[in-house]
Amino acid sequence: MTFRDFQELIAAGEAPPVVLMHGEEPYLARVGVDLLRKAVLAPGSEAFDFASLAGRETTAETIVSQATTAPMLSKKRLTVVYDVERMSPAERKRLLDYVKKPVESSCVALVSFERLSGKGKFERALLDSAAVVDCGRLSRDVLLSVARKMAEERGLAIEEEALLLVADWTEGELQKVANELGKLACYARESGSVGVPDVEAVVGARASSLRDLALAVAEGKPGEALALFEELVDEGANAAQLVTQLYGVWTMLWSIRAAGGGRGRGATGSYLLSGVPDLAGLSRARTSRDYARGVGAFYRADTEIRRGLDAETTAGLLVYELASRGRMAGEGGGGP
């Protein structure tokens, strides 16, 4: 089920006996656990009816013991197991016996900050037997909707372009979005209104510079792209992080091209070019072969950085290569 489906289920007063929350967005999993705590536990009952365990340290026996203990003050007992996928193989097998036949007086929330694909008996059984909640990355529209709600909860009236800048710099990670909005709420406490200058003052001018860098790479402007990259690094941006952020832009453009100008699978992974007109036209500035070679260049750069080569130099060469590849494709007429 989607996270919204889960919210509606909890709001209706239903807490499944076993819940599996998995995906790349840890913020959603933490919110999900908070929803369960408020729905299941009576005020002041956490010392008696709640347990929080770590998968790599706990045992199936401990989890089952917690889950089968009768609640004292609450309608259900709540047991949360974080990083459930890190349990040892033997403990996983024992846990499955409970997952398949849980007690109704308890709710066991199994949390994985990775997406379980169903490989192996353990993952397949969890996905088949538990109430599965998708805590993956949000699409652009949903992310912006959630971010607006976050801003409203903090008493902020934030301009659309300013909100996009926050999404750009945080790469759409909800925890980072929440952190930056918290800073903005303190910064704009008196006015309660936030525009682009406020975001650039709090988050840093790097937010808009990063957007400009992504656009320069997409448009095939190597000189401008390299200058913007050096400016960002001089302002304190992490060169390796910039490689990761640009990878999202690159694969998004490739996905759009492959989809014939529409948004194909994986096209929602980057927010840096959101709102840019004619993304389809930009995506066609390169051939599919160019994109494939670019992905290879990303992997080489990432490997070299991990091996200890200078991150700034390696990332700078990558930026220049990617932007130049776009320029050459445009001059060459671009094929399929």
Legacy VTK file of the C-alpha trace (Angstrom):
# vtk DataFile Version 3.0
C-alpha trace
ASCII
DATASET POLYDATA
POINTS 336 float
0.000 0.000 0.000
1.095 3.581 -0.466
1.985 5.666 2.559
-1.237 7.626 2.096
-3.204 4.356 2.159
-1.451 3.514 5.419
-2.362 6.893 6.904
-6.009 6.332 6.005
-5.919 2.827 7.494
-4.560 4.111 10.808
-7.019 7.025 10.806
-9.814 4.446 10.482
-8.604 2.811 13.698
-6.975 -0.241 12.129
-3.470 -1.349 13.105
-2.410 -4.587 11.362
-0.704 -7.195 13.572
2.435 -7.091 11.389
3.451 -4.036 9.357
6.462 -3.905 7.043
7.694 -0.417 6.155
10.410 -0.418 3.508
11.904 1.985 1.005
14.518 4.656 0.436
12.798 7.438 2.398
13.551 6.930 6.131
11.528 10.008 7.059
8.303 8.280 5.978
9.134 5.193 8.034
9.721 7.332 11.118
6.424 9.142 10.558
4.738 5.758 10.129
6.083 4.535 13.461
4.855 7.745 15.139
1.399 7.189 13.643
1.318 3.678 15.092
2.455 4.898 18.510
-0.309 7.493 18.651
-2.931 5.067 17.358
-2.017 2.019 19.444
-0.545 3.243 22.716
-2.443 4.895 25.542
-0.879 8.120 26.916
1.878 7.308 29.383
1.959 3.604 28.496
5.208 3.422 26.524
7.217 2.084 29.461
4.863 -0.903 29.628
3.520 -1.468 26.111
6.266 -0.363 23.715
9.602 -1.829 22.645
12.128 -0.562 20.087
14.695 -3.066 18.827
17.584 -3.125 16.323
17.599 -5.990 13.823
21.348 -6.562 13.909
21.331 -6.905 17.718
18.044 -8.587 18.609
16.754 -12.134 18.272
13.489 -13.578 17.036
12.886 -14.879 20.567
13.094 -11.348 21.970
10.729 -9.975 19.324
8.193 -12.748 19.859
8.448 -12.397 23.640
7.690 -8.674 23.374
4.871 -9.208 20.886
3.125 -11.964 22.845
3.190 -10.109 26.156
-0.312 -8.880 26.941
-0.668 -5.073 26.844
-1.097 -3.449 30.256
-2.580 -0.015 29.531
-3.060 0.099 25.757
-5.406 -1.688 23.398
-2.390 -3.253 21.681
1.275 -3.716 22.434
3.675 -2.145 19.886
7.063 -3.623 19.003
9.259 -1.860 16.413
12.231 -3.624 14.807
14.530 -1.328 12.809
16.789 -2.708 10.051
14.937 -6.008 10.139
16.862 -7.172 7.053
20.057 -7.189 9.149
18.904 -10.041 11.376
20.975 -13.198 11.045
19.636 -15.887 8.684
18.783 -18.190 11.594
16.863 -15.452 13.435
15.024 -14.440 10.269
13.737 -17.990 9.866
12.424 -18.067 13.452
10.778 -14.674 13.046
8.820 -15.884 10.017
6.923 -18.369 12.190
5.477 -15.448 14.144
4.878 -13.252 11.078
2.706 -15.979 9.575
0.697 -16.440 12.809
0.770 -13.162 14.778
-1.260 -12.411 17.896
-4.068 -9.881 17.511
-3.291 -8.089 20.777
-0.009 -6.833 19.369
1.344 -4.794 16.482
4.847 -5.552 15.229
6.339 -2.926 12.916
9.281 -4.179 10.867
11.294 -1.342 9.343
13.836 -1.499 6.525
15.440 1.679 5.211
16.151 -0.245 2.018
13.660 -1.544 -0.520
13.062 -5.264 -0.167
12.842 -6.798 -3.622
11.576 -10.229 -2.620
14.860 -12.029 -3.104
15.185 -14.995 -0.808
12.591 -16.786 1.291
12.661 -14.246 4.126
11.880 -11.188 1.997
9.226 -13.017 -0.033
7.483 -14.216 3.122
7.509 -10.735 4.650
6.096 -9.151 1.503
3.403 -11.845 1.285
2.367 -12.007 4.962
2.736 -8.479 6.372
0.817 -5.297 5.656
3.422 -3.701 3.371
3.858 0.078 3.372
5.862 1.677 0.555
8.236 4.263 2.050
10.028 5.053 -1.216
11.038 8.393 -2.690
8.160 10.641 -3.644
7.329 11.936 -7.091
7.929 15.629 -7.702
4.281 16.645 -7.329
3.736 14.630 -4.153
7.032 15.843 -2.683
6.099 19.474 -3.264
2.646 18.880 -1.783
4.179 17.337 1.349
6.755 20.135 1.587
3.984 22.763 1.380
2.179 21.045 4.233
5.408 20.986 6.248
5.806 24.715 5.630
2.203 25.399 6.706
2.729 23.417 9.910
5.677 25.706 10.663
3.621 28.825 9.956
5.435 29.582 6.700
3.960 31.043 3.532
6.559 29.972 0.974
6.694 31.031 -2.676
6.604 28.262 -5.287
10.060 29.051 -6.674
11.479 29.121 -3.162
9.954 25.727 -2.452
11.501 24.364 -5.641
14.912 25.633 -4.512
14.547 23.784 -1.213
13.620 20.605 -3.125
16.604 21.139 -5.476
19.213 21.414 -2.772
17.852 18.592 -0.613
17.381 16.259 -3.616
13.825 15.727 -2.422
14.871 13.886 0.774
12.088 14.605 3.247
14.292 14.767 6.334
16.523 17.350 4.669
13.453 19.264 3.483
12.117 19.287 7.050
15.489 20.482 8.396
15.742 23.362 5.914
12.137 24.426 6.492
12.861 24.432 10.217
15.780 26.805 9.646
13.602 29.007 7.434
10.892 29.123 10.089
13.404 30.535 12.574
14.827 32.933 9.989
11.436 34.308 8.937
9.797 34.159 12.359
8.502 37.718 12.223
7.213 37.872 8.645
6.231 34.220 8.253
6.850 34.629 4.521
9.658 32.987 2.549
10.899 33.824 -0.936
13.921 32.902 -3.033
16.246 35.458 -1.310
15.359 33.928 2.074
16.170 30.411 0.879
19.468 31.586 -0.597
20.317 33.353 2.665
19.576 30.290 4.814
20.335 27.310 2.579
23.006 29.230 0.720
23.307 30.573 -2.812
24.485 27.078 -3.678
20.861 26.003 -4.107
20.270 28.178 -7.146
23.857 27.650 -8.382
23.307 23.886 -8.321
20.193 24.318 -10.441
22.190 26.479 -12.879
24.925 23.823 -13.028
22.406 21.096 -13.851
20.914 23.267 -16.587
24.344 24.108 -18.064
25.182 20.397 -18.258
21.789 19.636 -19.813
22.177 22.435 -22.384
25.721 21.342 -23.313
27.627 24.412 -22.099
30.948 23.022 -20.829
32.635 26.325 -19.987
29.670 27.608 -18.009
29.155 24.231 -16.323
32.784 24.026 -15.193
32.732 27.603 -13.877
29.563 26.903 -11.889
31.036 23.660 -10.561
34.171 25.452 -9.341
32.013 28.177 -7.785
29.991 25.600 -5.878
33.094 23.817 -4.601
34.646 27.129 -3.546
31.472 27.827 -1.542
31.884 24.542 0.302
29.823 22.074 -1.737
30.977 18.454 -1.593
32.312 17.426 -5.007
31.311 13.773 -4.574
27.776 14.817 -3.617
27.562 16.949 -6.760
28.365 13.859 -8.827
25.424 12.038 -7.210
23.061 14.957 -7.802
24.068 15.314 -11.445
23.630 11.571 -11.965
19.947 12.035 -11.120
19.675 14.775 -13.744
21.474 12.693 -16.384
19.321 9.593 -15.911
16.164 11.700 -15.824
16.987 13.244 -19.216
17.774 9.814 -20.636
14.475 8.476 -19.321
12.553 11.353 -20.905
14.290 10.791 -24.240
13.588 7.064 -24.122
9.925 7.774 -23.379
9.653 9.945 -26.502
9.454 13.200 -24.573
7.254 11.994 -21.726
8.351 11.066 -18.240
9.557 7.499 -18.314
10.463 5.257 -15.420
13.015 6.861 -13.132
12.275 10.346 -14.465
11.121 11.569 -11.070
14.470 10.905 -9.405
15.804 14.464 -9.753
14.173 17.769 -8.870
16.914 20.035 -10.172
15.309 20.683 -13.571
11.709 20.771 -12.356
9.873 23.652 -13.992
12.380 24.002 -16.853
10.506 24.405 -20.152
11.000 21.907 -22.983
12.792 19.194 -21.055
11.922 16.895 -23.952
13.916 19.124 -26.305
16.866 19.160 -23.908
16.760 15.386 -23.643
17.040 15.053 -27.434
20.307 17.032 -27.507
22.051 13.693 -26.908
21.769 10.261 -28.430
20.946 7.188 -26.371
24.565 6.137 -26.880
25.718 9.445 -25.390
23.594 8.841 -22.312
24.883 5.292 -21.922
28.482 6.493 -22.208
27.716 9.244 -19.718
26.474 6.695 -17.190
29.750 4.840 -17.680
31.607 8.092 -16.996
29.649 8.558 -13.766
30.584 5.069 -12.596
34.247 5.625 -13.424
34.289 8.935 -11.572
32.564 7.419 -8.546
35.020 4.511 -8.483
38.025 6.826 -8.774
36.761 9.035 -5.941
36.185 5.983 -3.736
39.733 4.822 -4.492
41.111 8.085 -3.160
41.679 10.206 -6.264
41.045 13.924 -5.779
37.275 14.348 -5.778
37.275 17.942 -7.029
39.491 17.188 -10.023
37.668 13.977 -10.907
34.220 15.556 -10.614
35.312 18.645 -12.558
36.536 16.522 -15.465
33.239 14.616 -15.393
31.191 17.829 -15.509
33.196 19.101 -18.484
32.912 15.764 -20.298
29.136 15.530 -19.818
28.472 19.097 -20.946
30.828 18.719 -23.911
29.102 15.510 -24.942
25.836 17.430 -25.099
27.406 20.145 -27.252
28.891 17.609 -29.649
25.576 15.755 -29.937
23.782 18.987 -30.727
26.316 19.911 -33.392
26.180 16.419 -34.849
22.446 16.461 -35.358
21.646 13.697 -32.846
20.368 10.291 -33.897
18.456 7.598 -32.107
LINES 1 337
336 0 1 2 3 4 5 6 7 8 9 10 11 12 13 14 15 16 17 18 19 20 21 22 23 24 25 26 27 28 29 30 31 32 33 34 35 36 37 38 39 40 41 42 43 44 45 46 47 48 49 50 51 52 53 54 55 56 57 58 59 60 61 62 63 64 65 66 67 68 69 70 71 72 73 74 75 76 77 78 79 80 81 82 83 84 85 86 87 88 89 90 91 92 93 94 95 96 97 98 99 100 101 102 103 104 105 106 107 108 109 110 111 112 113 114 115 116 117 118 119 120 121 122 123 124 125 126 127 128 129 130 131 132 133 134 135 136 137 138 139 140 141 142 143 144 145 146 147 148 149 150 151 152 153 154 155 156 157 158 159 160 161 162 163 164 165 166 167 168 169 170 171 172 173 174 175 176 177 178 179 180 181 182 183 184 185 186 187 188 189 190 191 192 193 194 195 196 197 198 199 200 201 202 203 204 205 206 207 208 209 210 211 212 213 214 215 216 217 218 219 220 221 222 223 224 225 226 227 228 229 230 231 232 233 234 235 236 237 238 239 240 241 242 243 244 245 246 247 248 249 250 251 252 253 254 255 256 257 258 259 260 261 262 263 264 265 266 267 268 269 270 271 272 273 274 275 276 277 278 279 280 281 282 283 284 285 286 287 288 289 290 291 292 293 294 295 296 297 298 299 300 301 302 303 304 305 306 307 308 309 310 311 312 313 314 315 316 317 318 319 320 321 322 323 324 325 326 327 328 329 330 331 332 333 334 335
